[in-house]
Amino acid sequence: MAKNIQSLERAAAVLRLLAGGERRLGLSDIASSLGLAKGTAHGILRTLQAEGFVEQDATSGRYQLGAELLRLGNSYLDVHELRARALVWTDDLARSSGESVHLGVLHQGGVLIVHHVFRPDDSRQVLEVGAMQPLHSTALGKVLCAFDPVAHNDALEGQRRPFTARTVTLPESFESELATVRERGWALDVEETWEGVAAVAAPIRDRHGMAVGAIAVTGATERLCPPDDLGEDSGQGGATGPQVRSDLVAAVRVCARSVSRDIGNGRF
């Protein structure tokens, strides 16, 4: 059996780290996270930087994913049927909701963002295509876990890290929330992953009725949620009864159903 090439494995690990964590990481952060010597990590980063896969901020010295990696990723995403079918619908959803829209799929135990429509205003925003989000705490992830057995198992077997005081970490609490998602057909994340950020998501189903992705509207909590209905912290169980604007729920569900219909789901 052929052995894996260690240098390539390490380079791939660096890229995954930069894609799944903070936007920019220092050399020490990268080396310690991957258990590498600083000299080894620096050599990998220099090579990736020379190829355009990694960029270094001139001021802070921190590293982030480079434009060449995004270009290669987009060459794949351009032929991704789900993304292609969703383009028009997600653009319309961002325009009507006034918020960011994300399209995510299950990938390596997390949610891979394959399409991102910016919030239609003049604020500074960062393109999140190619970023990874956790399964257990995001609206996209919870939708996938509720309707995809593989995602469900990945979330149960993985580490359910508490990102905020509202993050659901206990297995029984997580299963209870997924049961609610299945019952109502959509998922909610109110400050469970990022402070001040809320999202609502709905599943995209293929011609066989299988959940192949999810669409979410994401924005500031004060815009997505009624101010008096954020609920109380429940320690290990997330928020008790947080609410989201009903018009956003309806809009996300219509968008997801429209994409589902375009990829062959005749149910809608």
N, C-alpha and C positions, 0 to 999 in steps of 0.2 A: 504494500500500500504506500502510495506516495506521501511524503511528509509535507506538512504546510511550511511555507516560507515565513520564518519568524518576523523578519523585517516588514513584510507585507501585513501580517496580522497586527503588528504594533501600529503601523500607519493607519490601518482601518480602525483600530481602537481609538486613536487620536481623533480621527474624523467623526466617529460616533459620539465621542465625548463633547466635541465642539458643537455638534448638531443637537444634542439632547440636553445640554445644561445651559449655563448662562451664555449670553451672547459673546462675551470675550473672556478668555482665561489666560492667566500668566503661566510662565514656564514652570514655576514651582507647583502651581495648582495641577497642571497637566501631569507632571512627573509623579506627584504623590498620589493622584487619583488612579493612575495606571500601574503604580508600583515600579516605575522606571527610574534609573539614574538620570540626573539632570542632563548629563552629557549625551546620553542616548536619546532622551526626549528632544533635546535641542537639535541633534542631527536629523531626526525624523521631521521635525518642524521646518528646518531649513530646506530639506528636499521637497516637502509638500509646498512650501512657499515658492520655490523655484519653478514648480510646475503649475502654479496658480491655484492650487487647491486650498491653500491657507494664506491669509493676509495678516500682517502684523501692524498694529496701530503705532504710528510714529511717536505719539506722545506718551502713551501708557506702556508700550511694549507688549501689550496683551495680543493674543491671537484670536482669530475668528475664521469661519469658512470663507473661501475665496470665490471669485466670480467664475473661475473655470469649472469648479464643482457644480455650481448652480447651472451653468450652461449644459453640462453633461446630464444633469438631472432633468432639466427641462426637455432635452431631446427624448428622454424616456416618457416624461409626462405628456408631451405633445401627442403621443400615440396611445396614451392611456384612455381607453374608451370611456371609463367612468368620468374622468375629468372633462373630456371633450363634450360629453353629453350634458354635463352640469354647467358649462360656462355661461350660457345665456341665463339660465334660471338663477344662478348665484349672483350674477351681476344685478338682476332685477331685485333680488332679495336685499342686497346691500343698499341699493338705491331707495327702496321702499321703507326699509327699517332705519336707515341712517347709521348703521353699525357695520362692523367688520363681519365677514362671512368666511368660514373655514370648511373645507371638505377634507375628511380624514378617513383613512383605511387602517385596518389591523396590519401591523408589521413588527416582527421581532419583539413581541410582548408589550407593545405600546401602540400609540396612534400616530401614524405618519401623515403629516399635512401635505396633501398633493395639490391643493389649490387654495388660494387666499385672495379674497377681494377686499381691498382697503375700504375703510370707512370713508364715505363720500364727503369729506371736508378738507380743510387746508392744514390739518395737524400733521406733524411728523410721525410716520409710521414705518415699521420694519417688516419687510416681506418675510413670511414665515414658511414658505414652501420648502419642504425638506426637513422641517423641524419635527421633533418627536414630543408627544404629550403623553402623560400617564393614563393608564386605563381606568384606575379606580377613582380618580378625583375630578376628571373633566366630564363635561356633558357629552362630548363625542365618545369618550371611552366608555362611559356608563351605558350609552345606547348600544355600542358594539357588544359589551359584556351581556346585556340583557337579551340580545337577539342572536348572538353568535356563540355557540358552545366553546369554540376554540379560544375566543377572547375571554370568555368567562373563566375557563381553566387557567389561562395565562395570568389573569388578575388574582385568582385565588392562590396560585402557586408562587406568585411574585411577591416582592416586598411592597406593602401598601404604606408608603412613607407619609407621615403627617406633614403636609406642606403648610397648613394653617391650623388654627384651633377648630375649624369646621370640617376638616378632612375626615371622611369616614374610613376607619382603619379596622374595626372589629369585624370578623367574618359574618356574624349574625346580623349586624347593622347593615353591612354591605349587601347581603342577600335580601334583606327586607327592602332596601332601596331599589334593587333591581326588580323585585316583584312589583313595586309601584310603577317603575318605568314600563314594564311589560303591560301593565293594566291600562295605563293612560296613553302609551305610544310615544312618549318623548321623555327626555332627561333634562335635569337642571343642575347647574353648578353655580352656587353663590359663594364666592370667596373660599372655595375648598382647595383651590390650587394656587391662586394669586390673590393677595389682599386687594380689595377694591374692584375686582373683576368678576363679572357674572356671565353665564352663557346658557343657552337653551338649544338642544339638538334633537334631531329626529333621524330615523334610519332610512337608508336607501336599500331597496330590495330588488333582486334580479328576477328573471322570468320564473325561477323556481321558488320564489318567496324568501330566499336567503338574504340576510343582511350583508351587503358587500361594502358598505361604507356608511358615513353619517355626515350630515350637514348641520352646522351650528352658527348661530348669531352670537357674537361676543362683544361685550362693551362694558363700560363703567357700571358698577352696581346701582348707582343712583339713577341711571338712565333706564336700566332694564327692569329694576324692581321697584314696586311701590315703597315709599320711604317707611311706612309703618308696618311692613310685612316681611321684615328680614329674618324674623325668628330669633331664638336664643341659642347660644352655644350649648352643645350637649357633650362636651368633653371628647370622648372617643367616638361619638356617633354622628358628628357633623351638626348641621343646623336643624332645628325642629320646625318644620313647616314653612320654609322660605317660599315666597311667591315671586312670579315673574309676570310681566304684562301679557295679558291674554292675546292681544293683537300680535305680539311677537311669536307666541306659541303657534297661533294659527298660520302665520306667514311661513315659519320654518317647516311646518308640517306640509303645507301646500307645495313648497319648493321641493322637499324630499319626495313627495308623491309624484310630482311632475318629472323629476329625474328618473324615478323608478319606472314610470310609464314609458319613458324614452328608451330605457335599456331592456324593455320587454316584459315588465311586470303588468299583467292585464287586470290585476285586482282593482286598480284605481281608474 
